[in-house]
Amino acid sequence: MATAASLPQDGLPATPESVVVRFAGDSGDGMQLTGGQFTLSTALAGNDLATFPDFPAEIRAPQGTLFGVSAFQINFGSREINTAGDAPDVLVAMNPAALKVNLAALKPGGLIIADTGAFTKRNLDKAKYDTNPLEDDSLAKFDVLAFDISEKTIEAVKPFGLGNKDALRSKNMWTLGLALWMFDRPREPIHDWLKGKFKSKPEIADANIAALDAGHAYGETAELAGPLKQVHVDPVPSDPGLYRTVTGAEAVSLGLVAGAQLAELPMFFGGYPITPASAILHHLARLKEFDVTTFQAEDEIAAICAAIGASYAGSLGVTSSSGPGIALKTEAIGLGIMTELPLVIVNSQRGGPSTGLPTKTEQSDLYQAVYGRNGDAPMPVVAASSPGDAFEVAIEACRIAVEYMTPVMLLTDGYIANAAEPWKVPDPSTFTPFPAKFLDQPNDGDNFLPYKRDEKGARPWVKPGTPGLMHRIGGIEKHELTGNIDYSPDNHQRMTDLRKGKVEGIAVPDQEVCLGETSGKLAVVGWGSTFGPIHRAVDNCRRAGLDVSHIHVRHIWPLPANLGELLKSFDHVLVPEMNTGQFKTVLRDQFLVDAEPLTKTSGQPFQIAELEAAIGKFFDGIEGNEGGQVPANDQQLPSTEA
């Protein structure tokens, strides 16, 4: 049997450039916690990384079942990491269901670490195994390290007087300890975290630390002759500075706070719990010292209406949801556009219409963001491309909202919201302030005209109660200057044109090429979380000599002014997106370019290999096979049909 340091076929070399590890178990086994702490230790070791938590939508699926499997994948290395990895090198399976659901994804020659204590007849039946896969030949093409983690955990925590049920709750820490040893990671940061988490229950902290240390010691002292060997991954070269690991939800929250500070405004956040957007409310609730007020409303409509009221009162109103909640907020978004008040709306997209796929990712709300309101109701739309990028995009959304007096939608998705990556904390002095300006005196001689616009098309912002500046506001069409109710035909035409012209006139930076040339045979154009796999696939293809470039668009609406000419300088344009081709349609409509869609709507992000294959079709000499739909890939991440 080969060792983990020299696995067969696609296995790990002695000092790999990158490694993909997937922790998988029952939704009660603490796999997200294990993955999160392994991520922390990996970041402290100086590796670049990207993660992908994947978990069921059920609050608590029946234990041991296929549809209750939770997984956490991390790709880390000594080079730039853009994605969570196509396939794992190492699979940690805490029960038979975790093994069955995730096995197809494991690389040939990959390492399986399995808890034999969980491979009971009852659990094997739940996972629909006729025989124990650890005891037959079905895993012959993999390296297998199988031992009783459950028993070893119980033994490790026995001194703390825990019953078996409570003791087994620490087996994720035992497994984490083994993983820390395998990849030469320090334990001390996890010790400190456990002491802080269980500060009021020190005996629980001590038990978990004992389990962690026991797992680490097992790898260190067992002198296994089989598949487990210590692997060292060198730190990635990086610029000096302060780094931390952030998820997309954390970065959005910090960016919103930074944006409010740059606008010199208090921030009001109105939200309602919904996956995967709830984490933004949780993070902002901890940042009250930055003049942030958070409000968990009774429903989505109340949340956005409260945020609009806060903007009317002189705060920066912010609300957040996922696609279903954005649908409920739609009329109020129109109110924000009609009243022309600054408002930031974060849409953490998830899969499908209605309640769809609550814990899976998709990019299918682009039409909703750009077009999805009654009446002609244009609104700026920006999209984050990674967890770290979400910070800057949140600031940009705040800037546009304040400077142009308009609601702005910020698009992220389930992948960005939950994924984590190292982030170099920026120097606050590098950001240009955009302080909000409140009118405090009449703007037309002795009269006040609430819809008299500045050079950007923005109307004045007036705090209620300002002497002499009383005005009416609401959702019925207004006179183009006085704000009085006026739905005469010519006034409505002018107001429609003014609102449209204001949004279309927003100054956005010219579009740059992320990788490659400004002209050539093929441009791969993406937006949002497709950045990582596109960038890596284009880089691989360019190294192979293909004439391909990567363009990634942040400003979805209005689009960069030079984007049309840039796209027309390429022979072909390929647009990969996790929907049925929405951005492709926008590009065709705006620039009359023959963009080819590459779509994927399986609830999972693109793999690098899928994009490399799609790029290759433009260079294979076969006409008419370009673009299309990427087939659902049950090997990619947990599938209950596996």
C-alpha positions, 0 to 999 in steps of 0.5 A: 500500500502506498503512503500519503506522501507518495500516493499512486496516480494523482496522489500527493507528492512528498512536498505538494504544491497544493492539497485538497482535503474533505471532511465529511460526516453526519450533520451532527458530527461537527464537520463545519466546525472541524473544517473551520478550525483546520482552516484557521490553522492552515492560514496561520501556517502561511498557506493560501487557501479556499474553502467550500462548506456544503451541508444539507438544508434539513435542520437535522436530518436523521442520523446516519442517512445519506441526505444528512451528510455534511461536508467541508472541503479545503484546498490549500497550498504554497501557490495562489489558490483560487478555488476549493479544488476539483477533487479531494486528495484526502477524504475523512469519512466519519460514517458509512453515509459520508463515505458513500456520498463523497467517495466518487469525488476522491482522486484515484489513489487518494487517502480515505480516513474512516472511523470503523466505530461508526461502520455498524450494521445499522449505519451500513443499512442506512447508507444502503451498503450490502457489505462493509466497504472497509472489509471488501475490495471496493476501495482497492484503488484508494489508500485506506486508513481505517481505525476506531476513532470513536473508541479512541475518543472515548478513551481520551476523554475518560478522565473527564467523566463524560458518558459515551454520548457526550464523549463522542461529541469530541470525536471531530476534535480527535480527527482534527488533531490527526489532520493537524499532525498529518499536515504539520499544523500547530495545535495551540491556536485550537487550544486557545479557541476551545478555552474561549468557546467553552469558557463557562464550561472548562471541563468541556474545553479540557475534554475537547483539548484532550481529544485533539491532543490524542488524535495528534499523538496518534499520528505522531507515535503510532509509527504507521507503516500504511497510508498515513505519513506527515506531509509538509506544505510550504507557506505561500510567498505573500506581501507583508501585512496583517492577514486574517481569514474571512468568509464572504458574509464577514467581508460584506459586513465589514465592507458595509461598516467601512462604507458607512464610515467613509460616508460619515453616516450611522448604519441601520441594518434591517434583516430577516433570517434566511439562508445563506444571508443570515450570517450578515445580520449575525456579524453586524450585530457584533459591530455596534461600536461602529454606530451600527443598529441591527433590527431583526424584523418580523418579515422581509417587507418590514426589514426593507421598509425599516431600512428605507425609513432609516435612510429617510431619517439620515442613516445609511439603510441596508437590508439583506436577503436571498432570492426568495426574500428579495422577491418579497422586498421588490415593491419596497425596492421600487419605493426606494427608487421612487423616493430616491433614497440611498439603500444597499440591498445584499442578495446572497443568491441560492439555487432555484425559484421559490425556496429552491435549494437553500444551502446550494449556490447559484447565480440565477438572480441576475435578471431579478437584480437588473430587471425584476421590478414593476415599472421602469425602475433602474437600479445599479447592480454590483457583484463580488467575485470572492470572499475578500473582494466582497469587502471592496464591493460593499464599499462601492455599493455604499458609495454609489448609493450615497453619491447618486441617492439610489438603492443599489443591489450587491450580488453575492451567492452561497459559495461566496457567503460561506467560503473562506480565504486569507485576506490582507486587511487593507489600510483604511487611509487608502480608501477615499471618503465620500461624506454624505451631504445633507441640505440644510437651507433652501436650494431655489432662492427662498424655496425648497425643491426636493427633486432639484438635481445636482450634476450627477442627477441626484436629488438633495438629501434632507433630514426630517425636521430641518427648518424650512425644508418640509417636503412630502415623499412616497410611492406615487409619481412626483413632480420633477421639482416640487415633489408634489403628487403629479401623474400627468403624462409629460411629468411621468415621462420626464421623471422616468427619463431622469431616473433612468438617466441618473443610473445610466450616468453612474461613473464606473471604472473601465473594464480591465482584462484580468488575465491575458490580452485585450484582443485575441481568439477567445475571451472568457467573461465571468461575473461573481463567484465564477472568478476562481475556476475561470481564472485558474482554467484560463491560466492553465490553458494559456500555459498550454499555448491557447489564445484565451483571456479572462475578463471579469465584470464587477459592475453589472449595471450600468456596465463599463463604458468600454466593455462593448469594444473590448468584447468585440476585439475577440473572435469569440466570447464564452460566458460561464455562469451558474444559471441558464445564461442570464449575463450572456443575454445582457451582453448580447442585448447591450453590445450585440456580441455573439456571446456563447453561454456555458451554463451550470445549474446543479447547485455546485460551482464550476470545476476547473476541469469543466472550464478547461474542457469548454475552452478547448472546444474553441481550439479543436477545429470542430464547428458548433460544439462550443458552449452549452450546459455543463452536466450535473456532476455527482462526483463534485460534492455530496449527492444523495443519489450517489 
